[in-house]
Amino acid sequence: MTSTRPFHMNDLFRFNNVNLDVLTETYNMPFYLSYMSRWPELFTVAEAPDSSIMGYMLGKSEGAENLWHGHVSAVTVAPMYRRLGLAKTLMEDLESTSSQVYNAYFVDLFVRASNSLAISMYEKFGYIKYRRVLGYYSGDDPEDAWDMRKALERDKEKKSTIPLGRPIHPSELEW
């Protein structure tokens, strides 16, 4: 049986089976540690009965006024554990915490515009393509991102998820 729990510092030495996947964005140690210290309730792990890490969720809260929201920095599941509903479980946990603990209006995430599998998955979870961010991913293979959003209970009229209707540049992002 799979269980979810808070991410522990020792997990940083145990999650290579998840992070060494081509679809997973990886970060440096200070990045993970900053999330663990600032938003520990939004950094969770899905753990197998043998204590191996099946996947994790890395999130934060940010914004101001009606743009106060939860943000998915990373959600990833090890290849051998995909298609079991773990991403949905991790996303629902972040959405619930964003709503109940942080009283956020919405949850957002950025996804590569070419990652049609992830986009389809997020749409099944109730996320919409809010706006395209031109050149969001830089490096050897620069690419646009979709800023996807899902309204939470606080946004009763779902104003946070009305698509912008035009692409933006990274410099125009609020946070």
C-alpha positions, 0 to 999 in steps of 0.5 A: 500500500502506498502512503504519503508523508512529508519529505524528509531531509534524508530523502534527498539521498533516496530519490534518484530513481525519480529524479533521473528520469528525462521528464523530471526537472531537477534542482540543486540541493539549496533549492530543495532545502529552501522549499523544505524549510519554507513550505514543508506541508507542500513538499510530500512523498509517495512511499512504497511498502518497502520504503522506496520513493515512488514520487514526490510533490514540491510546491509553495504558496505565493502571490498577493490579494486575488493572485494568492495561490499555491504553485506546483514547482514539481510533481513527478513519479518514478517510471515504474510507478506511473499510471497508478494515480500517484500524480493525482493523489499528490496534486490533490494533496497540494490543492487541499493544503493550498485551499485549507491552510493557505486559503489560496484562490487557485493552484498553478503550474508551468509545463513545457508546451510540447509535453502533451501527455502532461498537459492532458493529465493536468486537464483531466485533473481540472486545470486549464491553459491560462496563458502561454509563456514565450521562451519560459524554458531556456538552455540548449532547447528553449521552449514555451510553457503553458501556465495552467491553473485550477480554481480553488474554493475561495475563487467562487466565480473562477475568475483566476482561470479565465484564459488570458487570451494572449501569450506573455514573456517571462518578464511579465510574470507576476511571481 
